[in-house]
Amino acid sequence: MTKEEKFAFVEQFVMDYRHVHYRIAYSYVKNEQNALDIVQEATLKALRSIQKLDEIQYLKTWFYRILVNTALDFLRKHQRVTVMEDDTLHFLLPSEENEVTNFDLLEAIDRLSPIHRTVIVLRFLEDLKLEEIAAVTDTNVNTVKTRLYAALKKLRLDIGEEYL
């Protein structure tokens, strides 16, 4: 496949799945503008390094790795300062007692280390398989399993067994 064909394929992939990419970025920064910036930066990085993509079948995991790393870089640069938008706050504020659980879970996920949060977000919010998460995080499957179980254990301790 030529560089131009790869470029067109990546461009189509980014457009077709932009809502998924935005959701992943937003899960890290909780701010619409920052999430959009992260997706844009990840897209630019992907297009600039298109020659590094050897097989197009790995486009999804290749791009997810770029996206997650870009989000983590953003958090490191901004020292995890999170500015929430009014719409987000309104959405997250509980209107019923059972919604408190969801808010507690989201807060607990935010308190996880970036390594553990990445595994939780990719597994449960993006429904990736363990093998795909291993490819995105550039680790082996057993490491992903260990991180997943450790993250779930931390979440259980943080918000209670009955909510997970």
Backbone as a ProteinNet text record, in pm:
[ID]
protein_1_A
[PRIMARY]
MTKEEKFAFVEQFVMDYRHVHYRIAYSYVKNEQNALDIVQEATLKALRSIQKLDEIQYLKTWFYRILVNTALDFLRKHQRVTVMEDDTLHFLLPSEENEVTNFDLLEAIDRLSPIHRTVIVLRFLEDLKLEEIAAVTDTNVNTVKTRLYAALKKLRLDIGEEYL
[TERTIARY]
84.7	0	89.7	59.5	141	112	200.3	183.7	53.3	20.4	-101.9	-226.4	-222.6	-335.8	-352.1	-239.7	-245	-301.3	-255.4	-301.1	-453	-504.6	-648.7	-723.8	-667	-729.7	-736	-625.3	-621.5	-720.5	-724	-816.6	-961.3	-996.2	-1132.1	-1160.6	-1062.7	-1077	-1102.3	-1024.8	-1039.7	-1177.8	-1223.5	-1356	-1467.7	-1456	-1561	-1573.6	-1464.1	-1464.1	-1429.7	-1451.2	-1415.1	-1487.3	-1611.1	-1684.5	-1621.2	-1569.6	-1502.4	-1370.5	-1296.5	-1168.9	-1191.4	-1294.6	-1328.6	-1363.9	-1441.7	-1483.9	-1362.7	-1266.7	-1145.7	-1069.7	-1048.5	-976	-1051.2	-1182.2	-1263.7	-1257.4	-1244.8	-1237.9	-1113.7	-1013.3	-892.8	-901	-954.7	-944.5	-1074.5	-1187.8	-1318.7	-1347.5	-1299	-1321.1	-1330.4	-1437.3	-1462.9	-1349.1	-1306.5	-1203.3	-1070.3	-1032.8	-907.9	-914.7	-1029	-1045.5	-1033.7	-1095.4	-1084.2	-940.1	-869.2	-727.8	-644.6	-673.2	-599.9	-625.6	-750.9	-783.7	-713.8	-714.7	-648.7	-498.6	-437.3	-293.8	-259.9	-340.5	-317.5	-332.5	-429	-449	-328.2	-279.1	-159.4	-38.6	-21.4	90.2	78	-42.9	-64.8	-34	-82	-59.6	87.8	156.9	300.3	384.7	336.5	415.6	350	275.6	201.2	293.8	416.9	510.1	545.2	523.4	553.6	446.5	333.3	225.6	254.3	301.9	341.2	221.4	125.4	8.5	-117.8	-199.1	-318.9	-418.5	-411.7	-504.1	-483.2	-368.2	-339.1	-364.8	-435.9	-461.8	-530.2	-630.8	-706.6	-616.9	-542.7	-456.9	-342.6	-290.7	-183.4	-232.7	-350.1	-403.4	-443.3	-502.4	-539.9	-416.5	-305.7	-182.7	-139.3	-144.8	-108.9	-204.5	-333.6	-434.9	-417.1	-399.6	-382.5	-254.1	-146.8	-21	-31	-103.8	-124	-205.1	-306.9	-386.8	-302.2	-220.5	-134	-30.2	24.3	118	50.3	-73.5	-149.3	-165.8	-201.7	-220.1	-89.8	20.2	149.6	183.6	159.2	190.4	102.4	-20.5	-115.9	-138.5	-57.2	-61.1	-201.2	-277.2	-409.3	-508.6	-492.5	-592.8	-710.9	-827.1	-945.8	-1048	-1085.7	-1189.1	-1309.8	-1418.8	-1539.7	-1631.2	-1696.8	-1791	-1923.5	-2004.2	-2132.6	-2222	-2224.9	-2307.7	-2263.5	-2133.8	-2080.4	-2116.6	-2098.7	-2133.9	-2281.7	-2365.7	-2509.6	-2541.8	-2473.7	-2495.7	-2449.9	-2337.2	-2279.7	-2345.8	-2406	-2471.5	-2590	-2600.2	-2706.5	-2843.7	-2940.3	-3077.7	-3157	-3104.9	-3165.7	-3055.9	-3094.8	-2997.2	-2910.5	-2967.7	-2889.3	-2787.7	-2801.8	-2704.7	-2577	-2582.9	-2462.8	-2357.9	-2401.9	-2311.7	-2231.3	-2296.5	-2226.8	-2123.9	-2161.5	-2069.4	-1951.5	-1979.2	-1872	-1778	-1834.2	-1751.6	-1663.8	-1720.1	-1641.2	-1529.7	-1560.5	-1457	-1349.1	-1390.2	-1294.4	-1203.3	-1260	-1179	-1079.4	-1122.4	-1032	-917.1	-939.8	-835	-732.8	-763.2	-668.5	-544.5	-436.4	-315.6	-343.6	-269.7	-292.7	-286.3	-197.2	-184.1	-312.8	-363.5	-485.1	-608.4	-615.2	-728.3	-735.1	-620.7	-617.3	-678.8	-641.7	-693.6	-845.4	-892.2	-1035.8	-1113.2	-1063.8	-1133	-1138.8	-1026.9	-1025.2	-1107.5	-1108	-1181.1	-1331.9	-1371.8	-1513.6	-1585.9	-1517	-1583.6	-1571.9	-1460.3	-1440.8	-1455.4	-1475.3	-1503.5	-1395	-1269.7	-1159.9	-1129	-1080.6	-1036.8	-901.1	-867.2	-740	-621.6	-630	-522.3	-508.6	-621.5	-617.8	-560.6	-596.5	-542.1	-391.2	-347.3	-203.1	-132.2	-193.6	-133.2	-131.6	-239.8	-248.1	-145.3	-131.4	-40.9	101.3	122.5	254	306.3	217.4	252.4	199.2	235.4	181.3	46	-27.6	-163.5	-165.6	-66.8	-63.7	-46.9	30.6	45.5	-86.7	-158.1	-289	-384.1	-385.2	-471.8	-437.5	-310.1	-266.3	-311.8	-293	-334.2	-485.9	-557.7	-703.5	-753.5	-702.7	-745.5	-704.7	-586.8	-543.3	-633.6	-668.2	-756.4	-894.4	-947.1	-1078.6	-1075.2	-966.1	-952.1	-950.8	-877.2	-872.6	-1010.5	-1082	-1216.2	-1310.4	-1298.9	-1383.7	-1356.3	-1229.6	-1193.8	-1240.1	-1235.9	-1270	-1420.6	-1499.9	-1644.4	-1729	-1669.1	-1743.5	-1774.2	-1773.3	-1794.6	-1930.2	-2032.7	-2168.8	-2192.7	-2104.9	-2126	-2055.6	-1968.7	-1894.1	-1942.9
-117.2	0	124.1	218.9	339.9	433.4	530.3	627.5	706	739.8	815.5	733.3	603.4	516.6	502.2	486.2	479.1	608.9	719.2	850.5	861.3	822	827.2	733	617.2	519.3	572.3	631.5	689.3	804.3	886.7	999.9	951.8	849.2	794.4	732.9	660.8	600.1	706.7	813.5	921.2	984.8	1005.8	1066.7	971.7	845.8	749.2	724.7	732.9	700	819.2	938.9	1058.3	1066.3	1019.8	1022.4	927.3	814.9	719.8	780	840.9	901.6	1016	1094.8	1203.9	1148.6	1042.6	983.2	934	873.6	827.5	946.7	1048.4	1166.7	1234.3	1244.2	1309.2	1232	1100.1	1020.9	1055.9	1113.8	1154	1296.5	1389	1530.6	1593.4	1531.4	1580	1723.4	1759.8	1893.5	1883.5	1938.6	1925.3	1980.7	2101.8	2165.5	2091	2051.2	1976.2	1841.2	1775.4	1646.5	1663.6	1768.2	1794.7	1824.6	1898.6	1927.5	1799.9	1710.2	1583.4	1499.9	1492.3	1416.2	1478.1	1610.3	1677.7	1651.2	1662.3	1637.1	1492.5	1398	1257.1	1231.4	1295.1	1278.9	1331.7	1448	1503.9	1411.6	1360.4	1268.4	1144.1	1092.8	972.9	1000.6	1110.7	1142.3	1170.2	1230	1257.8	1131.2	1031.3	908.3	789.9	817	714	604.9	639.5	540.7	433.6	460.5	361.8	253.9	277.7	177.9	76	-41.5	-143.1	-213.6	-250.2	-323	-247.1	-219.3	-138.4	-204.4	-336.4	-407.2	-369.2	-310.7	-268.3	-118.8	-58	85.6	124.9	50.6	85.5	87.9	-18.9	-22.9	77.9	97.7	194.6	334.7	370.7	504	518.8	415.8	423.1	445.1	381.2	401	547.5	604.2	745.1	833.1	804.6	883.9	877.4	759.3	743.3	811.6	792.8	857.5	1009.3	1060.2	1205.1	1256.6	1182.5	1221.4	1219.5	1115.9	1107.3	1219.6	1251.7	1363.8	1494.5	1512	1632.3	1641.4	1530.3	1530.7	1562.3	1507.5	1536.3	1684.5	1740.7	1882	1973.4	1933.6	2019.8	1976.5	1886.7	1843.6	1806.9	1741.8	1688.4	1794	1916.8	2018.1	1990.2	1970.7	1936.7	2048.4	2103.6	2205.5	2142.2	2137.9	2077.8	2186.5	2154	2246.6	2238.6	2344.9	2349.7	2233.1	2199.4	2087.2	1956.7	1938.9	1818	1812.2	1924.2	1928.1	1899.5	1958.6	1935.2	1787.5	1728.7	1587.5	1498.6	1534.1	1451.1	1470.4	1585.3	1606.6	1513.5	1444.6	1345.4	1410.8	1353.7	1399.9	1295	1174.6	1066.9	998.5	928.7	865.9	764.1	687.4	584.4	642.8	767.8	830.1	868	875	904.1	796.3	673.3	562.2	584.9	627.2	651.3	762.2	867.2	977.5	930.7	851.6	797.5	710	630	544.4	628.2	730.4	817.6	886.8	934.2	997.2	896.4	776.1	672.7	637.3	629	601.4	714.1	837.7	952.3	949.7	891	885	773.6	683.9	577.1	635.7	563.1	604.2	598.8	673.2	670.2	529.8	446.1	309.4	230.8	238.9	165.2	225.6	358.6	423.9	386.9	379.8	344.3	206.7	110.4	-25.4	-27.7	42.2	45	112.3	225.2	298.5	214.5	156.2	78.1	-49.1	-111.4	-238	-216.7	-125.6	-114.8	-2.3	104.9	213.6	196.7	140.6	120.7	-25	-112.9	-254	-324.1	-288.4	-355.1	-487	-582	-710.2	-691.9	-783.3	-773.9	-769.5	-846	-847.4	-711.1	-645.8	-513.1	-409.6	-421	-329.4	-349	-472.5	-500.4	-433.7	-438.1	-374.2	-222.2	-165.6	-20.1	27.8	-44.9	-2.8	-55.9	-135.1	-191.9	-275.8	-359.6	-451.4	-589	-690.5	-822.7	-840.5	-939.7	-962.8	-987.3	-1060.2	-1086.6	-957.8	-863.9	-734.3	-659	-665	-600.6	-661.8	-794.7	-862.1	-819.1	-815.4	-774.8	-632.9	-542.7	-403.5	-391.4	-469.6	-466	-512	-624.5	-676	-582.8	-524.2	-428.6	-305.1	-257.5	-140.5	-171.3	-288.4	-327.1	-340.5	-394.1	-406.5	-268.5	-174.6	-38.6	26.6	4.6	61.3	1.6	-128.6	-194.3	-137.9	-117.8	-61.9	82.6	154.9	296.4	320.7	248	275.3	161.7	50.1	-60.8	-169.2	-290.2	-410.8	-412	-361.4	-374.8	-293.6	-198	-113	-163.6	-262.8	-311.9	-447.9
0	0	0	-84.9	-94.1	23.3	40.9	148.2	128.9	6.9	-22.4	9.5	-20.4	11	162.5	232.6	378.5	436.4	381.5	427.1	412.3	296.8	272.4	366.1	390.3	479.4	622.5	669.8	804	813.7	712.6	711.2	722.9	648.6	654.3	790.9	844.8	976.6	1083.2	1080.5	1178.9	1166.9	1046.3	1027.7	1070.7	1038	1070.4	1221	1293.1	1435.2	1523.6	1475	1550.9	1685.3	1691.4	1818.7	1920.7	1875.7	1965.3	2014.6	1924	1960.8	2059.2	2034.2	2125.4	2263.9	2267.2	2394.9	2474.7	2406.5	2475.4	2532.8	2450.6	2497.6	2611.4	2598.4	2702	2833.4	2825.7	2948.5	3029.9	2967.8	3038.3	3091.4	3012.6	3049.2	3096.6	3068.6	3113.5	3069.3	2953.2	2900.9	2748.9	2693.7	2550.1	2465.1	2495.2	2413.3	2421.7	2541.4	2557.4	2486.8	2495.2	2426.9	2275.7	2223.2	2079.4	2039.9	2123.9	2097.6	2095.9	2187.8	2195	2069.9	2026.9	1905.3	1785	1777.1	1665	1666.1	1783.2	1794.6	1759.7	1807.7	1776.9	1626.9	1565.4	1420.7	1344.7	1384.6	1319.1	1337.4	1458.1	1482.7	1395.9	1383.9	1302.9	1156.3	1105.8	965	936.6	1032.8	1014.5	1018.8	1089.5	1103.1	1031.4	928.7	855.7	801.6	770.5	716.2	818.1	947.9	1052.3	1063.9	1002.2	1004.1	894.3	936.3	839.7	778.6	861.6	812.1	850.5	753.1	772.5	866.2	880.8	969.5	1116.3	1149	1285	1306.2	1214.1	1220.9	1351.4	1392.3	1512.2	1636	1660.1	1778.1	1767.3	1647.9	1625.3	1659.2	1609.6	1635.8	1783	1842.7	1983.8	2070.6	2036.3	2112.5	2103.2	1983.8	1966	2046.6	2040.6	2109.8	2261.5	2315.7	2461	2505.9	2432.6	2469.8	2462.5	2365	2352.9	2472	2512.8	2628.7	2756	2771.5	2889.7	2890.4	2772.9	2763.2	2803.9	2758.8	2794	2945.7	3009	3154.7	3226.1	3179	3241.8	3228.8	3112.3	3089.6	3173.5	3195.3	3265	3409	3458.9	3598.1	3646.3	3560	3594.1	3641.2	3595.9	3625.5	3534.8	3595.6	3519.6	3531.8	3417.1	3413.4	3347.4	3421.7	3366.2	3314	3207.4	3147.7	3221.9	3211.6	3281.1	3242.7	3112.7	3068	3133.1	3143.7	3205	3352.8	3421.2	3562.8	3583.5	3500.4	3511.2	3488.5	3388.8	3359.2	3475	3535.5	3640.5	3776.8	3798.8	3927.9	3941.1	4051.3	4066.7	4082.6	4011.9	4029.9	4106.3	4112.8	4189.7	4269.8	4372.5	4460.9	4387.9	4295.1	4226.9	4130	4092.7	4004	4077.1	4208.4	4286.1	4261	4247.6	4222.6	4095	3988.2	3862.7	3878.2	3948.3	3970.1	4054.4	4157.7	4240.9	4158.8	4070.7	3986	3894.1	3831.9	3743.9	3821.4	3940.7	4022.9	4061.7	4095.3	4134.2	4016.4	3897.3	3777.8	3756	3776.1	3760.1	3859.7	3976.3	4078.7	4052.4	3960.6	3928.3	3860.8	3869.9	3798.3	3648	3567.5	3422.5	3362.4	3413.5	3362.2	3386.6	3508.7	3542.4	3475.1	3467.9	3403.7	3256	3191.3	3049.7	3027.3	3109.8	3094.8	3117.5	3220.1	3249.2	3135.9	3089.7	2982	2855.5	2816	2692.6	2703.8	2821.5	2837.2	2850.7	2936.2	2967.5	2894	2862.7	2790.5	2639.1	2594.5	2450.6	2409	2504.2	2479.5	2396.9	2422.9	2353.6	2423.2	2345.9	2400.8	2467.6	2554.8	2625.7	2529.4	2421.7	2322.4	2255.3	2227.8	2165.8	2262.9	2389.9	2490.2	2501.1	2495.3	2499.4	2381.9	2265.3	2148.2	2163.6	2214.5	2231.8	2333.8	2443.3	2550.6	2533.7	2429.4	2398.9	2516.7	2569.4	2676.9	2641.5	2719	2689.3	2758	2718.1	2766.7	2917.1	2969	3113.2	3194	3141.7	3208.8	3207.9	3097	3088.2	3190.4	3199.4	3296.5	3438.8	3470.2	3603.7	3634.6	3537.6	3557.6	3569.3	3490.5	3495.9	3632.3	3680.6	3810	3923.9	3912.6	4015.3	4015	3897.3	3886.7	3942.7	3910	3962.3	4114.7	4166.2	4311.3	4377.4	4317.4	4371.3	4365.2	4255.8	4243.7	4347.8	4370.9	4471.5	4610.4	4640.3	4770.8	4782.8	4672	4672.7	4683.9	4606.7	4605.4	4660	4685.8	4745.1	4645.4	4691.9	4611.9	4542.6	4608.2	4555	4427.3	4398.5	4282	4157.7	4170.8	4054.1	4011.7
[MASK]
++++++++++++++++++++++++++++++++++++++++++++++++++++++++++++++++++++++++++++++++++++++++++++++++++++++++++++++++++++++++++++++++++++++++++++++++++++++++++++++++++++

